């Protein structure tokens, strides 16, 4: 009995030590939060920083303090299994369900579009994208649809360039071209559509490593990053590069989701772990070396503070390399009373909070979005040497307990 008690104490000590060693991670599940279910399928973040989390048993919103759960019993949600969430410019949430069609929620009113009352071709909505003019592009298990608020158009294998009816991913580039990932198993392709012409990419005519395309996202240069069943591909319009377990830091070729942060780092969810890739270095996060709560990463969203919100089949994780509190909101330097001077600056940039709020870290980013300098501190003021920076305009982010103060300065 004494040995058992000692073992329990040791295990508790190890658990506490592990938690202390991972201050950058916070895990939310049904046991410690308002999540209705631990299977997380989709995450979107609105302009106020509220997270909208789609699970296999309801929709949850989390503002950093309060949780609200929406389901078929207490709201206009037509199905509790959520596949996709996208937020439009007005703040309306567009929610794709597994068997109830498409729902919208403006904070008060719910509207449901399904096979019976609209032009939606199928009630299993898998992905949603919105272009600049507000048209919604909706991928279902059986065909693609567009909806401009009034009219519906349906694209299928008979009237378009689509080679498979199951739509898994949609991304829209700056020219309005739709990039559409289709397929189940070995079938499918990557298709592009400019509202007139279709182009299809597959393993026979391109560098695509597998025809089952599960995820698509675009970086600042317009390069497409494509997740497939057999690895990750990048395509700049001319050249293809393939990353897999044989030639990169990936430890799993099954790519479910890709999100890119402000520094251009790719955050990749696989069937077994979370992977980051900054263009040179690969970093693997799993249940053994991090606070990741589960193996299969299904959703990733990044808030204004750079915190990654990661959905797995074992709960939701928030991760920030700087250990920034997950609930803080970003605001500007005037509101947060963070002063930087002189500006323009030649050599030494002084940073100070007027109300003595502690600054935990500082980042300097150039106008291309590249992180130039990072410094950790625990004071309300500091001086940063910038004399070696090239002449130009830079963004400074000061992370405080009240939020992230964002300022620009000129280096002479």
C-alpha positions in Angstrom: 0.0 0.0 0.0 2.9 2.4 0.8 4.5 1.6 -2.5 1.2 2.3 -4.3 0.8 5.6 -2.5 4.4 6.6 -3.3 3.8 5.7 -7.0 0.7 7.9 -7.1 2.7 10.8 -5.5 5.5 10.3 -8.0 3.1 10.3 -10.9 1.4 13.5 -9.7 4.8 15.1 -9.3 5.7 14.1 -12.9 2.4 15.5 -14.2 2.9 18.8 -12.3 6.5 19.0 -13.6 5.4 18.4 -17.2 2.7 21.1 -16.9 5.3 23.5 -15.5 7.7 22.7 -18.4 4.9 23.6 -20.9 3.7 27.0 -19.8 3.2 27.8 -23.5 0.3 25.3 -23.7 -3.3 25.4 -22.3 -5.6 22.5 -22.9 -9.4 22.7 -22.9 -11.7 19.6 -22.8 -15.1 18.6 -21.5 -13.6 18.1 -18.1 -12.3 21.6 -17.6 -14.2 23.9 -19.9 -17.5 24.5 -21.6 -16.6 22.3 -24.6 -19.6 20.1 -25.4 -17.3 17.4 -26.9 -13.6 16.7 -27.3 -13.7 15.9 -31.0 -12.8 19.3 -32.6 -13.4 19.6 -36.3 -13.3 23.3 -37.1 -12.1 26.6 -35.5 -12.7 30.2 -36.6 -11.8 33.4 -34.7 -13.9 36.6 -35.1 -12.7 40.2 -35.0 -13.2 40.4 -31.2 -11.0 37.4 -30.7 -13.8 35.1 -29.8 -13.2 31.5 -30.8 -15.9 29.5 -32.6 -15.3 25.8 -32.2 -17.1 23.2 -34.1 -17.2 19.7 -32.5 -18.9 16.4 -33.3 -21.6 17.3 -30.8 -22.3 21.0 -31.0 -20.9 24.5 -31.6 -19.1 26.4 -28.8 -17.9 30.0 -28.5 -15.2 31.1 -26.1 -14.2 34.7 -25.5 -11.3 33.9 -23.2 -13.5 33.8 -20.2 -17.0 32.6 -21.0 -18.2 29.6 -22.9 -21.5 29.3 -24.8 -22.7 26.1 -26.4 -25.2 25.9 -29.4 -26.9 22.7 -30.4 -30.1 21.5 -32.0 -31.8 21.7 -28.6 -31.2 25.3 -27.8 -30.6 27.1 -31.1 -31.3 27.1 -34.8 -28.4 24.7 -35.5 -29.8 22.0 -37.8 -27.2 19.3 -36.9 -24.8 19.0 -33.9 -21.9 17.6 -36.0 -19.9 20.6 -37.3 -17.5 20.2 -40.2 -16.7 23.9 -41.1 -16.9 27.4 -39.8 -16.2 30.6 -41.8 -16.9 34.2 -40.7 -17.9 36.9 -43.2 -17.1 40.7 -43.1 -20.3 41.4 -41.1 -19.4 38.9 -38.5 -22.0 36.4 -39.5 -20.9 32.8 -38.9 -21.4 30.3 -41.8 -21.5 26.8 -40.3 -21.3 23.6 -42.3 -22.9 20.6 -40.7 -22.5 16.9 -41.5 -26.1 16.2 -42.2 -28.2 19.3 -41.7 -26.9 21.6 -44.4 -25.5 25.1 -44.0 -26.4 27.4 -41.1 -25.8 31.1 -40.6 -25.8 32.9 -37.2 -25.5 36.7 -36.9 -25.4 36.6 -33.1 -29.2 36.7 -32.9 -30.8 35.0 -35.9 -30.3 31.6 -37.4 -30.9 30.8 -41.1 -30.6 27.2 -42.5 -30.0 26.3 -46.1 -30.4 22.7 -47.1 -31.2 20.5 -50.0 -34.9 21.0 -49.7 -35.1 24.8 -49.3 -32.2 26.1 -51.3 -29.8 25.3 -54.1 -27.5 23.5 -51.8 -26.7 20.2 -53.6 -26.1 18.1 -50.5 -26.6 18.4 -46.8 -23.1 17.4 -45.8 -21.1 20.6 -45.9 -17.4 20.0 -45.7 -15.8 23.4 -46.4 -16.7 27.1 -46.9 -14.8 30.0 -48.5 -15.9 33.6 -49.1 -14.5 35.8 -51.9 -14.1 39.5 -51.9 -17.6 40.3 -53.2 -19.1 38.2 -50.5 -20.0 35.1 -52.6 -19.9 31.9 -50.6 -18.3 28.9 -52.1 -19.5 25.8 -50.4 -18.0 22.3 -50.8 -20.3 19.4 -50.0 -19.9 15.7 -50.0 -21.7 15.7 -53.4 -20.8 18.8 -55.5 -19.7 22.4 -55.2 -22.0 25.4 -54.9 -21.7 29.1 -55.0 -24.2 31.5 -53.3 -24.2 35.3 -53.7 -27.0 35.9 -51.2 -29.7 35.4 -53.8 -28.7 32.9 -56.5 -27.2 29.5 -56.3 -25.0 27.8 -58.8 -24.0 24.1 -58.6 -20.8 22.7 -60.2 -20.5 19.0 -60.6 -18.5 16.5 -62.7 -21.0 16.9 -65.6 -21.1 20.7 -66.0 -17.6 21.7 -64.8 -14.0 20.7 -64.7 -14.4 18.9 -61.4 -13.2 15.3 -61.5 -14.7 14.2 -58.2 -17.9 15.2 -56.5 -16.6 15.3 -52.9 -15.2 18.7 -52.1 -12.7 18.8 -49.2 -11.0 22.2 -49.4 -11.5 25.6 -51.1 -9.0 28.5 -51.1 -9.5 31.8 -53.1 -6.4 33.7 -54.3 -6.0 37.5 -54.7 -7.1 37.2 -58.4 -10.4 35.5 -57.3 -9.3 32.1 -58.6 -10.9 29.3 -56.7 -8.5 26.4 -55.8 -10.6 23.3 -55.0 -9.4 20.1 -53.4 -11.5 17.0 -54.1 -11.5 13.3 -53.6 -11.8 10.3 -51.2 -9.2 7.6 -51.2 -7.1 7.5 -54.4 -9.7 9.5 -56.4 -9.8 13.3 -56.7 -7.6 16.2 -57.9 -6.7 19.8 -57.4 -8.8 22.1 -59.6 -8.6 25.8 -60.3 -11.5 27.9 -61.6 -11.4 31.5 -62.7 -15.2 31.8 -63.2 -14.7 30.8 -66.9 -12.0 28.1 -67.2 -11.1 25.1 -65.2 -7.6 23.6 -64.8 -7.2 20.2 -63.2 -4.0 19.0 -61.5 -3.4 15.4 -60.7 -0.6 12.9 -60.2 -0.4 12.3 -64.0 0.0 15.9 -65.2 1.6 17.7 -62.2 3.8 17.3 -59.1 0.8 16.5 -56.9 1.8 13.6 -54.7 -1.7 12.1 -54.3 -5.1 12.9 -55.9 -6.9 13.0 -52.5 -6.5 16.7 -51.7 -7.6 17.4 -48.1 -6.3 20.9 -47.4 -5.3 24.1 -49.3 -4.0 27.4 -48.1 -2.2 30.3 -49.7 0.9 32.2 -48.5 1.6 35.9 -49.0 3.4 35.2 -52.3 0.4 33.4 -53.7 2.0 30.0 -53.4 -0.5 27.2 -52.8 0.2 24.8 -50.0 -1.7 21.5 -50.6 -2.2 18.7 -48.1 -2.8 15.3 -49.5 -3.1 11.7 -48.3 0.6 11.2 -49.3 2.4 14.4 -48.3 2.5 18.1 -48.5 3.0 20.0 -51.8 3.7 23.6 -52.6 2.9 25.1 -56.1 3.9 28.6 -57.1 2.1 28.5 -60.4 5.1 26.9 -62.2 7.1 24.8 -59.8 6.1 22.0 -57.5 7.8 20.9 -54.3 6.8 17.9 -52.4 7.5 17.2 -48.7 6.9 13.8 -47.2 8.3 11.5 -44.5 11.1 10.5 -46.8 12.6 13.9 -47.6 11.5 16.3 -44.8 10.8 16.6 -41.2 7.2 15.3 -41.6 6.6 12.2 -39.6 3.2 11.5 -41.2 2.1 11.9 -44.8 -1.6 12.3 -44.0 -2.2 16.1 -44.0 -5.5 17.3 -42.7 -5.1 21.0 -42.2 -2.6 23.8 -43.0 -2.5 27.3 -41.5 0.2 30.0 -42.1 1.2 32.6 -39.4 2.2 36.2 -39.9 5.9 35.2 -40.2 5.2 32.7 -43.0 5.6 29.6 -40.8 3.3 26.8 -41.9 1.4 24.9 -39.1 0.4 21.5 -40.4 -2.0 19.1 -38.8 -1.5 15.4 -39.6 -3.0 12.2 -38.4 -0.4 11.9 -35.6 0.9 15.3 -34.6 1.3 19.0 -35.2 4.2 20.2 -37.4 5.6 23.7 -38.0 7.8 24.5 -41.0 9.5 27.9 -41.4 10.9 27.2 -44.8 14.1 25.7 -43.3 13.4 24.0 -40.0 10.8 21.5 -39.1 9.4 21.1 -35.5 7.3 18.3 -34.4 4.7 18.6 -31.5 3.1 15.5 -30.2 1.6 14.2 -26.9 5.0 13.1 -25.7 7.0 16.3 -26.1 4.4 19.1 -25.8 1.0 19.9 -24.4 -0.8 18.6 -27.5 -3.8 16.6 -26.1 -4.3 14.2 -28.9 -2.8 12.6 -32.0 -5.1 13.7 -34.9 -5.0 17.4 -35.6 -8.1 18.4 -37.4 -8.2 22.2 -37.2 -5.8 25.2 -36.6 -6.6 28.9 -36.2 -4.2 31.7 -35.2 -5.3 34.7 -33.2 -4.0 38.3 -33.3 -1.5 37.4 -30.4 0.0 34.6 -32.5 -1.6 31.9 -30.3 -2.3 28.8 -32.2 -5.7 27.2 -31.4 -5.4 23.5 -32.3 -8.3 21.1 -32.5 -7.7 17.4 -32.0 -9.9 14.4 -31.3 -8.9 14.6 -27.6 -9.6 18.3 -27.0 -8.6 21.9 -27.8 -5.1 23.3 -27.2 -3.9 26.8 -27.2 -0.1 27.2 -27.9 2.1 30.3 -28.0 5.8 30.1 -28.1 6.1 33.2 -25.9 3.8 32.0 -23.2 1.4 34.8 -23.8 -1.9 34.6 -21.9 -4.5 33.1 -24.2 -7.3 35.4 -23.3 -5.6 38.8 -24.0 -6.8 40.9 -26.8 -4.7 43.0 -29.2 -5.0 46.7 -29.2 -3.0 49.7 -30.4 -0.2 51.5 -28.7 -2.3 54.6 -27.8 -4.9 52.6 -26.0 -2.4 50.5 -24.2 -0.2 53.5 -23.3 3.0 52.1 -24.7 5.4 54.8 -25.9 8.4 54.3 -28.2 11.0 56.9 -28.8 12.8 58.5 -30.6 10.9 57.9 -33.8 12.6 58.0 -36.3 15.4 56.2 -34.6 19.1 55.6 -35.5 20.5 53.4 -32.8 18.6 52.9 -29.5 14.8 52.6 -29.3 13.3 53.2 -25.9 10.0 51.4 -25.0 8.0 52.3 -21.9 4.5 51.7 -20.6 2.9 54.8 -19.1 1.0 52.9 -16.4 4.0 50.6 -15.5 2.3 47.6 -17.0 4.9 44.9 -17.3 6.1 44.0 -20.8 6.8 40.3 -21.2 8.3 40.2 -24.6 8.9 42.4 -27.7 9.0 41.5 -31.4 10.2 43.6 -34.3 8.9 42.6 -37.7 9.7 44.1 -41.1 7.1 45.1 -43.6 7.4 41.8 -45.4 6.2 40.0 -42.3 9.6 38.6 -41.3 10.5 38.4 -37.6 13.7 40.5 -37.3 14.3 40.6 -33.5 12.7 39.1 -30.4 13.5 39.8 -26.8 12.0 38.5 -23.5 11.9 40.7 -20.5 9.9 41.4 -17.3 9.8 45.2 -16.9 7.7 48.2 -17.9 10.5 49.7 -19.9 13.5 48.7 -22.0 15.9 49.9 -24.6 16.5 47.9 -27.8 19.5 48.4 -30.1 18.4 48.8 -33.7 21.5 50.4 -35.2 22.2 47.3 -37.3 18.8 47.2 -38.9 18.5 48.4 -42.6 16.8 51.7 -43.1 13.0 51.3 -43.4 9.7 51.0 -41.5 9.2 48.3 -38.9 6.4 47.0 -36.7 7.0 46.6 -33.0 4.8 44.4 -30.9 5.0 44.7 -27.1 3.3 41.9 -25.3 1.8 42.9 -21.9 -0.6 41.4 -19.4 -3.3 43.7 -20.8 -2.7 42.9 -24.5 -0.4 43.3 -27.4 0.6 46.9 -28.2 1.3 47.4 -31.9 3.4 50.3 -33.2 5.4 51.3 -36.2 8.8 53.1 -36.2 11.2 54.4 -38.8 14.8 53.3 -38.8 17.0 56.0 -40.3 
